[in-house]
Amino acid sequence: VPLTPGRQRRRGYNQAAIAARAVAEALDVPYRPRLLDRVRETPPQASLSAERRATNVDGVFRARGVPPERVLVVDDVTTTGATLGSAAATLKAAGAARVYRLALARED
């Protein structure tokens, strides 16, 4: 799951991208971090109510080109699944037949 350029600069890294690279290496599959762009800044999901999280990430991703038939999207933490759901919907709309989702942690 991509960060906005501003958040990436402030943080200095993207923990989901670091994890995705490790998962790709372990599964011996291509690592393709540029399949999605985040097109606008959003408040961090952790700061929002469950109801607000879905609308916060609605339309926030854009696919870059046609994705592979099968894609695994990796995020660091999931609560409601809104971010992973929005990323998956964007990739499917761009042509991916199957989108699998992996979160490193779940916050309840």
C-alpha positions in Angstrom: 0.0 0.0 0.0 1.6 3.2 -1.1 2.0 6.3 1.1 1.6 9.8 -0.3 5.0 11.4 -1.2 4.7 13.8 1.7 4.1 11.1 4.3 6.9 9.0 2.8 9.3 12.0 3.1 8.2 12.7 6.7 8.5 9.1 7.8 11.5 8.3 5.7 10.3 4.8 4.8 7.2 2.8 4.0 6.9 -0.2 6.4 4.3 -1.9 4.1 6.7 -1.7 1.2 9.5 -3.2 3.3 7.3 -6.0 4.3 6.0 -6.5 0.7 9.6 -6.9 -0.6 10.3 -9.5 2.0 7.1 -11.4 1.2 7.8 -11.3 -2.5 11.3 -12.6 -2.0 10.0 -15.4 0.3 7.4 -16.4 -2.3 9.8 -15.9 -5.2 7.4 -13.6 -7.0 8.0 -10.2 -8.6 8.0 -7.2 -6.3 6.0 -4.4 -8.0 5.7 -1.4 -5.7 4.5 1.0 -8.4 1.3 -0.7 -9.3 -0.7 1.8 -7.3 -0.3 5.5 -6.6 -2.0 7.3 -3.7 -3.5 10.4 -5.4 -4.2 12.6 -2.4 -3.2 13.1 1.2 -5.6 11.6 3.7 -5.7 11.7 7.5 -4.1 8.6 9.1 -6.7 5.8 9.3 -5.9 5.2 13.0 -7.1 8.7 13.8 -10.6 8.1 12.4 -13.8 6.3 13.4 -14.7 3.0 11.7 -17.4 4.8 9.7 -15.1 7.5 8.5 -12.3 5.1 7.5 -14.1 3.8 4.4 -14.9 7.3 3.0 -11.4 8.5 3.9 -9.8 6.0 1.4 -12.6 6.0 -1.2 -11.0 6.9 -4.6 -7.6 7.5 -3.0 -5.7 5.0 -5.2 -4.9 5.0 -8.9 -3.5 2.1 -10.9 -0.4 2.6 -12.9 -1.0 0.7 -16.1 -2.6 -2.8 -16.3 -1.8 -4.9 -13.3 -0.9 -8.6 -13.5 -3.7 -11.1 -13.4 -3.0 -11.9 -9.7 -1.8 -9.3 -7.2 -0.9 -9.5 -3.5 -1.4 -6.1 -1.7 0.5 -5.8 1.6 -0.3 -3.3 4.4 1.2 -2.9 7.8 -1.9 -2.7 10.0 -5.5 -3.3 9.3 -8.6 -2.5 11.4 -11.7 -2.2 9.2 -10.0 -3.3 6.0 -11.0 -0.1 4.2 -7.5 0.7 2.9 -6.9 -2.9 1.6 -10.4 -3.0 0.1 -9.9 0.3 -1.7 -6.6 -0.8 -3.1 -8.0 -4.1 -4.2 -11.0 -2.5 -5.9 -8.7 -0.1 -7.8 -6.6 -3.0 -9.0 -9.6 -5.1 -10.1 -11.1 -2.1 -12.0 -7.7 -1.8 -13.8 -7.8 -5.4 -14.9 -6.5 -7.7 -12.1 -8.5 -10.9 -11.9 -7.6 -11.7 -8.3 -6.3 -9.5 -5.6 -5.1 -11.0 -2.4 -4.7 -9.0 0.8 -2.1 -9.3 3.5 -1.8 -7.3 6.7 1.1 -7.7 9.1 -1.0 -6.9 12.1 -4.7 -6.4 13.0 -5.8 -3.7 15.4 -9.0 -4.6 17.2 
